[in-house]
Amino acid sequence: MARVSIYVSDDLKSRMAEVGDALNWSDIARPAFEAAIATFNHQRGRNMETVIERLRASKAQYTQHAEGHGKAAGRQWGSDKASFFELRAISELDLGVLTDNPELIEASIVRALDPEDTYGSDAAEIIFGERAWPTKEWLLGWIEGAQELFEEIEDQL
């Protein structure tokens, strides 16, 4: 894979150094580069191919953003609200099976957190404080964040 250099402010570089290897800066920047190139190509020569390229890049940015926010929320839920039982139940969900079906993701979360089926139609509000379910991407990030937290602390419990 090729390498590129970019310029950032001294303050931003300092904050990036504090995070260290906890974040993959290439993975964070790549969708932004893809989106900028796709937008440029579309503006230069509009056709269906450039429309698709631009929208794919936009989708990748959206997915990264939604999953990132969901992941942070999952870690926060695990840290602040979840019981041991709930956190362990979410940690046992198989993300590989859930990725394509939003209804399956929602049902799996409800089964994990409410095995006695008491939440009913209020499940999203009870779990997330919202009447509507978050997006598929956000939910996958949420599960991943909770799972990572549990994996980090499981041996200490």
Protein Blocks (a to p, Z undefined) as FASTA:
>chain_A
ZZddddddfklmmmmmmnmmmbcfklmmmmmmmmmmmmmmmmmmgcfklmmmmmmmmmmm
mmmmmmmmmmmmmmmmmmmmpcfklmmmmmmpcfklmmmmmklmmmmmmmmmmmnopnmm
mlmmmmnopabdcdfklmmmmmmmmmmmmmmmmmmZZ
